[in-house]
Amino acid sequence: MWFTKFRVFDEESVLSKIIRKNKVKVFYYPVNHYVKKGRYSFITICLIKGKEENKKSYFNDLRKLEKAIHGRRLEFLEKNEDFFIMVTSHSASQELRLYVSVAYNPALIHLKPVIWHEDGWEEFEVASTDRTDLKKLIDIGERKYNLNLLEFKDKKIKNFGFLTMFPELTDKQKNALETALNKGYYEYPRKISLDKLAKDVGLAFSTFQAHVRKAENKILKFAIDALKKE
């Protein structure tokens, strides 16, 4: 199986601008596309990460695209906490037709969700049985999207990532774990104690500790199980 990993950056993309403005990270799968009323519509399933106020602002900015006449338009948005399904559309120009035919080639396998980083870079991991399929994708990226090629080779694929496979955490567990991570609790040496973290968020030590430990337990079980399957 042929495999490639690369990053692309489209400075003019309105979706990239919204990502960069709100400093959020979005993981998404490009599911499918279709043409309707002279516009290409793209279906994606997504997961967003970031500060709560930033995520709220991100969705507010997305909804402003519902009335867009030219360029990217939001056709559909349905979300449940950090998970959302989105359909956006773009005028079906000849150039876009070429890009879509290559990027949405049914022979391509997206091994992991595309990572849309806070700085606007999109990171792809894609495989195909035919090297030519990936070469065309890379060529389009280099010509149009400032592609940074990280890997391109023939190798055996060991796993496949799903947005919904990750263990489900409660909001309290997720917030506690994210706070601990952002404050340096998991760095070596640790930058902050669990007791100090609890005080910072206004919770009793035992309560905050329970949230962190339960979240760690779920994630570690998931990770160990995934490693056993490799």
Secondary structure as UniProt FT lines:
FT   STRAND          2..8
FT   TURN            11..12
FT   HELIX           14..22
FT   STRAND          25..36
FT   TURN            37..38
FT   STRAND          39..49
FT   HELIX           52..63
FT   HELIX           64..67
FT   STRAND          73..80
FT   TURN            81..82
FT   STRAND          83..91
FT   HELIX           94..103
FT   TURN            106..107
FT   STRAND          109..110
FT   STRAND          114..116
FT   TURN            118..119
FT   STRAND          122..128
FT   HELIX           131..144
FT   STRAND          148..154
FT   HELIX           163..165
FT   HELIX           171..182
FT   TURN            183..186
FT   HELIX           194..201
FT   HELIX           205..229
//
